[in-house]
Amino acid sequence: MNRFMRREAILVLPRRMYDPDEAIGLVRTALYEPIEIVRVRGRTTPYYIGRGKLEELRSLVDGKVGDLTLIVFDDLKPRESYGISKTLGIRVIDRVQLILEIFALHAGSQEAKLQIELARMKYELPLVRELVRRSKMGELPGFLGPGRYAIDEYYRLMRRRIVAISRKLEELRERRRRERLSRRRTRLPHVAIAGYTNAGKTTLFNKITLESKPTGDTFFTTISPKSKRGRLLGREAIFVDTVGFIKNVPPQIIEAFYATLEEIVDADAIILVYDVSEDWARIRRRLEGSIEILRELGVSGKPVILAANKADLAGWDEAEERSGKSLDLVSELYGGPLRAVTISALKGVNLDKLGEALWGILRMPRYTF
């Protein structure tokens, strides 16, 4: 099958889901087309989905021709995934697996591909362990596996592969560390461009560095970091384009992509980009999610510039107002030096003000270059 062909899916959303549009956007980015969207209360039974909703899903599945995937936009336990698959007789993936499929579509470098494979195998290992247990009990339906011996062997192969990938990634991580040390010899400050996925980080990176990295309206266009010299207000720095954040990012992805995300940890300053054209409720959620991820990475006290991007879409007066509210919000959540700038990366507007904010915050006594 063509890897770019869209596949039909039924999307299951817990009622507590704060942003269904984000879920639908992620599903479509992974090249699925949601033909039905079903709301559920969430984890209420051993199968995650209640009996009534399972029957509703069974009626949706019956009569469908061709491949069909059930996507549960939550983190499923192995027994839940197994139970739903057994009941409906179709492939089931959860939120983590969906995001990993998106990453796999955009992965270009060897490191990114290995990180994705490692994250996928670590996440699926408990499910395979559950299948091993079920196979020994004689409960394994045919569509879930080829038999007890094959599943046992696959489980052992997965464990060996995880060890091999982890060793290779350590080598690549050490190489990346040496590359960072080499860049440090230039005595130029390192600035990480970070923020929520699809906020315009790569567009800003391209504009500053005169690069031409791919951009788009889909989530996670950037998977591997890219470093390049760039100029703002006539002064040079090393700018790093990083993988996008997402609220409640699964810890398995944080772990597998640490070699990528540590570019943020090692930076001298962070330009935290967000889409100011979105409504305030979504801006708030995404800024809160971004600061939470920075904390999980161990970022503390590092200078941060809040770049309110896509101001041309929001209208400049509205964008300035939201930028001020965003600064107040992040000031309550983050203890380091903060600045706020309203920009349009696509049109290159206010990049001089971004430069003023950057060099101003780096002139503070602790950050002299």
DACORJO-V778503 format. One line per field, one symbol per residue. ss: DSSP state (2 for helix, 1 for strand, 0 for the rest). psi: psi as a letter, one per 30 degrees, with the letter a starting at -180 (. if undefined). Layout:
ss->???
psi->???
This chain:
ss->000000111111110000022222222220011111111100000000002222222222200000001111000002222222222200111122222222222200022222222222222222222222222200000222000222222222222222222222222222222222222200000111111100002222222220000000000000000111111100111111100010000022222202222222200011111110000222222222222222220000001111111022220222222222222222222000011111010000102222222222220000000
psi->kkfgkkkklkkjkkffkfifeeeeeeeeeghkjjfkkkklfajflfgekleeeeeeeeeeekfkkakkkkjjiljklefeeeeeeeefglkklaeeeeeeeeeeefkeleeeeeeeeeeeeeefeeeeeeeeeeeffggjlefflfleeeeeeeeeeeeeeeeeeeeeeeeeeeeeeeeeeeefffgkkkjkjlalkgfgeeeeeeeefhlhkkllflkhekeklkkkklkkhfklljkjklkllkkhkkfeeeefgefeffeeeflflkjjkljfflleeeeeeeeeeeeeeeeefgkkfkkkkjjjlhffefkeeeeeeeeeeeeeeeeffkflkklkkkljeefgkgfeeeeeeefeffflefik.
